[in-house]
Amino acid sequence: MSFFYIDPKTYQQYRDQVIEMSQSIQVNYPENLPPETRRPGFSDEQIAEKLGLDTATVREIRCVAEREYYGLDEWQKAIEFKERACRGYAERGLSSVTKRYFDARKNQN
């Protein structure tokens, strides 16, 4: 097993930027927001390029920051959400999560 060490000063300097730019925090299309307020999440490679860091450093910062940012209850909610979505897709070929989104869109028109 290998270890990757990141200097604590580097972590503190970039933590907030990395987590905000990552896919952990998104303001995206399903929220039906105007295009100018949407903010897609970027990959570790894209973040590294924008911040002038290497990808391994960004990945380490993101992983540690996600653990700090989200409590255990959020991780549990995410697991349950993914499980429901996968089961819905396996049973119906359409996730219940996706179905609710399309139903809501249909009702708007």
Secondary structure, DSSP 4 states (H G I P E B T S, - for coil): -------HHHHHHHHHHHHHHSTTS-B-GGG---GGG-BPPPPHHHHHHHHT--HHHHHHHHHHHHHHHS-HHHHHHHHHHHHHHHHHHHHHSS-HHHHHHHHHHHHH-
